[in-house]
Amino acid sequence: MSNSSPDHGILILEAIHQEEVEADLLVVHLELKGSTLVQGNAALKEVKELADLVKRAAYVGIKPDSFVVHNIQADTSTGLVGKTTVVTYTLRLLLDNVGLVPAAMRAISETKNAGITLTRWEYTQIEQVRNKFICVCLATIMERARLIAESVGARLGGIHRLTENFEAGDDEMMRYMPIRERVVTSRGDGDGSGKEALLGFSNCHRERMVQRVTAEIRLLPAEASARPAGG
């Protein structure tokens, strides 16, 4: 869209740039029941059930520090924390290599008493993406402004005013993956060699992101041509 105002010498131009951007982080919330109570991330090493999950994940290339103990709940029939205690650990798994999603799901499925409760895609480079889109829009606007200025015998001044708007996705909830019971149904022999996990979702996620930029650019009279030497 373009418009010019003879009174103020303002050229108004708008550019839109859109791309599908792939998520670069998957956050997996899961619960795992253990038989001993250990506080904090130390549980990842000292609780057998959690250590087993971390070991299986490491086998397929997931670093141990990708897991974080988020919450702990102890249930006991006697009212005292003892041998009969059932401890439910809530963990977060941060997968910054989305290519490991199937392997991560397989490792979880092969761990006794482990289940996924929630998953969410994240875009950690969103500001960099937005800056890139703005630069693309501005380049389009300035090129178009130069063409228009040349065609009307004017030259460009500075930008009088600029507005921009960024949109990411139609629905925020689309970043959550559907959970179908345990999501994964395969079981292996405990060595990471089980069958390929049956996922209830795609192992990648993309969102269409749109950047709009509107710029008001001053139009100035064309400079007078220099006189020939000796004239």
Secondary structure, DSSP 8 states (H G I E B T S, - for coil): -EEEETTTTEEEEEEEEEEEEE--EEEEEEEEEESS---GGGHHHHSHHHHHHHHHHHHTT--GGGEEEEEEEEE-SSSS-STT-EEEEEEEEEES-GGGHHHHHHHHHTSTTEEEEEEEEE-TTHHHHHHHHHHHHHHHHHHHHHHHHHHTTEEEEEEEEEEEEEEE-S-GGGGB----TTS------SSS-------SS-S--EEEEEEEEEEEEEEEE-------TT-
